[in-house]
Amino acid sequence: MIIPVRCFSCGKPVGHLWEDFKKRTANGESAKKVLDELGLERYCCRAVFIGQTDLIELTGKFKKS
């Protein structure tokens, strides 16, 4: 799934925050702390980030039929 530009529920722009979130959590910071510092307070916006999985590399290995 590709990160959406806006939150599905409330419409707040969240797409520009994804790269920063991804880098900081990969460096070992807790997701809660990063989301708080990025200003994502609503549970719907936080769920967009927490529920995200990068499957593009995995699906790119398969050919179209």
N, C-alpha and C positions, 0 to 999 in steps of 0.2 A: 504494500500500500504506500502511496506517496502522501506525504504530509499535506493536509489541506491548507489553503491560504487563510481561510477563516474557520472558526469553530463551527461545528455542525449545528449546535443547539442555539448558541447566543449570538453568533455572527462576529465575535471579536477577532481581529486579525492575529493569527498565531504562527503563520508560516515562516515569518522572518526570524523567529526565535528557535527554530528547530536545530540549526547547525550549532549554535552556542550550547544548547541543551545536550546535544549528542557528544560534543567535545568534552564538556565538563563532567558528564556522567562516565565517559570512557576513562577519564583521569582519576576516577575513584570518589568523586563527590556524591553525596546522597541526592537522590532524585527530588526529595522533598525540599531540601535546601535550595537546589537550583531553581525549581519551579517557584518557590517563594521569592527569590531574588529577581527572577525574570518578570514578576508581577502577575503570574497566573494564579488567581485566587479562586475562581469558580471551579467546581468539580467537573463541569463539562469540558472546560478547556484543559484541565489537568489530565482528564481521561484520554484526550486525543494524543497526548504525549506519552502517557504510561502504556497505553494500548498499542502503540506503534511498534511494528517489527519490520526490519529491513529484509525483505524477501527478494529484492530485485536481482541480487547476485545469484541466488538459488534458482529463480525462475529463468534467468538468462542462460542457464546451461542447457535448457531443453529447446529442441527445434519445434517449429510449428509443423503441424501435420499437413 
